[in-house]
Amino acid sequence: MKGSPRTASRIALGSALLVAMLVGAIVLYQHPPEGNGLYPQCMFHRLTGWHCSGCGATRCLHALLHLRFEEAARKNILALAGLPILGFFLLRGLWRWMLNRPTPPPLKGPSRFMAIAIVVVILGFGVVRNLPWPPFTWLAPH
């Protein structure tokens, strides 16, 4: 069975994206985010002084690449917990796109509930990690 030219170009582009992700992981492995001008700063934190839900995620990923799980959890526990799930869905979506397979149906029923729950957890984490007393202060990236 021959693939269409469109599928071949999608496979090439998808492969290039995977290589770019690997190169990004290698750069992050070799260059820690702390005190490094290579990585962008969080504009939300810069403007407000508060930690957004993503603050510390790059440092968390750097620690994970060095297999320092406890440090990764201190940087951003939500990123640590969500990374396998996010990775699965991103890779599955890329795979489906590369093979030109149809997209799943729109969000309905339990899927819609899960999407709303994820948004609530992400926003709630952003609020809770800025509360000024323990145990909430432990959620701020250290």
C-alpha positions as CSV (number, residue, x, y, z in Angstrom):
1,M,0.0,0.0,0.0
2,K,1.5,3.3,-1.1
3,G,1.1,6.5,0.9
4,S,0.0,9.7,-0.7
5,P,2.5,12.5,-1.3
6,R,0.7,14.5,1.4
7,T,1.2,11.7,3.9
8,A,4.9,11.5,3.0
9,S,5.3,15.2,3.5
10,R,3.5,15.0,6.9
11,I,5.8,12.1,8.0
12,A,8.8,14.2,7.0
13,L,7.6,17.3,8.9
14,G,6.6,15.2,11.9
15,S,10.0,13.5,11.9
16,A,11.6,17.0,11.8
17,L,9.5,18.1,14.8
18,L,10.6,15.0,16.7
19,V,14.2,15.7,15.9
20,A,13.7,19.4,17.0
21,M,12.3,18.2,20.3
22,L,15.3,15.9,20.8
23,V,17.7,18.7,20.0
24,G,15.8,20.9,22.5
25,A,16.1,18.2,25.2
26,I,19.8,18.0,24.5
27,V,20.2,21.8,24.8
28,L,18.2,21.8,28.0
29,Y,20.2,18.9,29.4
30,Q,23.5,20.7,28.8
31,H,22.4,24.2,29.8
32,P,20.6,24.6,33.1
33,P,17.8,27.3,33.1
34,E,19.0,28.9,36.4
35,G,20.9,32.1,35.6
36,N,20.9,31.4,31.9
37,G,19.7,34.0,29.4
38,L,19.0,31.3,26.8
39,Y,15.5,30.7,28.1
40,P,12.7,33.2,28.2
41,Q,11.5,34.5,31.5
42,C,7.8,34.1,32.6
43,M,6.2,37.4,31.7
44,F,3.4,36.8,34.2
45,H,5.9,36.4,37.1
46,R,7.9,39.4,35.8
47,L,4.8,41.7,35.7
48,T,3.0,40.5,38.9
49,G,5.7,38.8,41.1
50,W,3.3,35.7,41.3
51,H,4.1,32.3,40.1
52,C,1.9,31.0,37.2
53,S,1.0,27.3,36.9
54,G,4.0,26.9,34.5
55,C,6.6,28.7,36.5
56,G,9.5,26.2,37.2
57,A,8.4,23.8,34.4
58,T,11.6,24.3,32.4
59,R,13.7,23.8,35.6
60,C,11.5,20.7,36.4
61,L,12.2,19.3,32.9
62,H,16.0,20.0,33.3
63,A,16.0,18.1,36.6
64,L,14.0,15.2,35.0
65,L,16.6,15.0,32.2
66,H,19.2,14.5,34.9
67,L,17.0,11.9,36.7
68,R,16.6,14.2,39.8
69,F,13.0,13.5,40.5
70,E,12.8,15.1,44.0
71,E,14.2,18.3,42.6
72,A,11.8,18.2,39.6
73,A,8.9,17.9,42.1
74,R,10.2,20.9,44.0
75,K,10.3,23.0,40.8
76,N,6.8,22.2,39.5
77,I,4.9,19.2,40.8
78,L,2.0,19.8,38.3
79,A,4.4,19.7,35.4
80,L,6.0,16.6,36.7
81,A,2.6,14.9,37.1
82,G,1.2,16.2,33.8
83,L,4.3,15.6,31.6
84,P,3.6,11.9,30.8
85,I,-0.1,12.6,30.0
86,L,0.8,15.6,27.8
87,G,3.6,13.7,26.1
88,F,1.2,10.8,25.3
89,F,-1.5,13.1,23.8
90,L,1.0,15.1,21.9
91,L,2.7,12.1,20.4
92,R,-0.6,10.4,19.6
93,G,-1.9,13.6,17.9
94,L,1.4,13.9,15.9
95,W,1.2,10.3,14.9
96,R,-2.4,10.6,13.8
97,W,-1.6,13.8,11.9
98,M,1.5,12.3,10.2
99,L,-0.6,9.3,9.0
100,N,-3.5,11.6,7.9
101,R,-6.0,9.8,10.2
102,P,-9.2,11.6,11.1
103,T,-9.3,13.6,14.3
104,P,-11.4,12.3,17.2
105,P,-14.9,13.7,17.7
106,P,-15.4,17.0,19.5
107,L,-15.4,17.1,23.3
108,K,-18.7,15.7,24.6
109,G,-19.8,14.0,27.8
110,P,-16.9,12.6,30.0
111,S,-14.2,14.1,27.7
112,R,-15.7,17.6,28.1
113,F,-15.8,17.1,31.9
114,M,-12.2,16.0,31.9
115,A,-11.1,19.1,29.8
116,I,-12.9,21.4,32.2
117,A,-11.4,19.6,35.2
118,I,-7.9,20.0,33.8
119,V,-8.4,23.7,33.2
120,V,-9.7,24.1,36.8
121,V,-6.7,22.1,38.2
122,I,-4.2,24.2,36.3
123,L,-5.8,27.5,37.3
124,G,-6.3,26.4,40.9
125,F,-2.6,25.3,41.1
126,G,-1.6,28.8,39.9
127,V,-3.7,30.3,42.7
128,V,-2.8,27.9,45.5
129,R,1.0,28.0,44.9
130,N,0.9,31.8,45.6
131,L,-0.7,31.6,49.0
132,P,1.7,32.9,51.6
133,W,1.6,30.1,54.2
134,P,2.8,26.5,54.4
135,P,2.0,24.0,52.9
136,F,1.1,26.1,49.9
137,T,4.5,27.9,49.9
138,W,6.1,24.5,49.2
139,L,4.4,24.6,45.7
140,A,6.3,27.7,44.6
141,P,9.4,26.8,42.5
142,H,12.4,26.7,44.8
